[in-house]
Amino acid sequence: MNDNSSTNRTDNRLGFFQRTRNKFAVLQEIGFERNENKLRELLKDERDLVQFPIPLFLPAFLVWLFMLLFPLVLILDPTNAFKMSVNIKGLVGFYLPMLSTVFIFILNQRFLVPQLVFKKRYALYFVCNSILVVATLFFREVAFFVMERSPNEGVGDFFSSYCFSFVKGHFGVWPVISFTILVVFVCVLCVLYHVMFRQIVRAFILREQKRSELQYELDFLKNQLSPHFLFNTLNNISALIQIDPKRAESSMNKLSQLLRMMLYQVKDKYITLQEDVDILQKYADLEKLRLDEGFDFVFKVELENPKLMIEPLLMMPLMENAMKHCVNPNGKSFAHITITQKSDELHFHSENSNFPRKSSRKGSGLGLSTFEKRLDLIYLDSYEYSVNIVDGAYISDLTIHLKKENS
């Protein structure tokens, strides 16, 4: 029991220090490096302060309580033992515009701004708020008329000539102007709130995307070229030097070009489709050095726009997987790969004999795992990827809707 409680205390302490360290990292990013020592002093007792978290509803509740009670404080008469000098008309004149403004603010924040402003329906947004202003002023006058009407007058007399003369004498232009200005301020505040909120969310997403891209870049660099592939290729070229010097020289040139492309071109965020396909072609040519002459290999490419831009080596894991697991020592080995591009749609289709290697090596399958993460990060809902095994053939199918801004 003591061991468990000690472990829990240690975990809580580590979690607290981790959260504090994360806060300092964020503060440093926004320019508070110089105040780190002060911040450390301020946060040294944080664990005691946050031991009992504040409920999320409490700040809003306190604000509403203040807004509702503050007018009552103003009508206290300190010269008369703090008794209330009740002025119903004054209270209605304060509460009604305030509550109406709060209602208009909530309606704008929750519905009108997201559904109208950000969908560019500005005219309808203006009409809705104009109706809200007119309706609020209307009910305000109804309230004043009800309070000041004589006992023999009913609420229905509001629309009588007497009521209109009352409104004309009581109601000036300034209340309309002042309330309209207040509503305009509320509308601007709601729009700014939503714009700022979306900017904050976008900045957070971009920051997380950058971090993810850095991580994926590390994984990408690790999986650019398998050392095993390079070792086998060099051995094959070495064996070819005595058997077929010209073929060995050609293979060495292809390996050199492949390494050069991977060293320089893949540093760019995007490369052309033709450049990416050239890398795949050279990789396949070098892989065929270790395969028998009877190996059935088809690599078909049809590009409508070879200059269309794509992430470098995006299709390489699929090519590697097809070439790596297609060798069947007891049967026919084949790999048929087709790459087509029409308009903004890129299609990669591969079929190969299915003879997966049994491997428990750490990192086995890391290339395909990273490949799918990269697809989710870059193209999100703009791709379809499927894998099937049909009649002993392993089939990979990838369709990407390339972003137009990259063309």
Secondary structure as GFF3:
##gff-version 3
##sequence-region A 1 407
A	DSSP	alpha_helix	2	29	.	.	.	ID=ss1
A	DSSP	three_ten_helix	33	35	.	.	.	ID=ss2
A	DSSP	alpha_helix	36	43	.	.	.	ID=ss3
A	DSSP	alpha_helix	46	49	.	.	.	ID=ss4
A	DSSP	alpha_helix	57	74	.	.	.	ID=ss5
A	DSSP	beta_strand	76	77	.	.	.	ID=ss6
A	DSSP	three_ten_helix	78	80	.	.	.	ID=ss7
A	DSSP	beta_strand	83	84	.	.	.	ID=ss8
A	DSSP	alpha_helix	88	107	.	.	.	ID=ss9
A	DSSP	pi_helix	108	117	.	.	.	ID=ss10
A	DSSP	alpha_helix	122	148	.	.	.	ID=ss11
A	DSSP	three_ten_helix	155	159	.	.	.	ID=ss12
A	DSSP	alpha_helix	161	170	.	.	.	ID=ss13
A	DSSP	alpha_helix	173	222	.	.	.	ID=ss14
A	DSSP	alpha_helix	227	243	.	.	.	ID=ss15
A	DSSP	alpha_helix	245	264	.	.	.	ID=ss16
A	DSSP	three_ten_helix	265	267	.	.	.	ID=ss17
A	DSSP	beta_strand	271	272	.	.	.	ID=ss18
A	DSSP	alpha_helix	273	287	.	.	.	ID=ss19
A	DSSP	three_ten_helix	288	290	.	.	.	ID=ss20
A	DSSP	beta_strand	296	303	.	.	.	ID=ss21
A	DSSP	beta_strand	309	310	.	.	.	ID=ss22
A	DSSP	alpha_helix	316	324	.	.	.	ID=ss23
A	DSSP	beta_strand	334	342	.	.	.	ID=ss24
A	DSSP	beta_strand	345	353	.	.	.	ID=ss25
A	DSSP	alpha_helix	366	378	.	.	.	ID=ss26
A	DSSP	beta_strand	383	390	.	.	.	ID=ss27
A	DSSP	beta_strand	393	401	.	.	.	ID=ss28
A	DSSP	three_ten_helix	404	406	.	.	.	ID=ss29
###
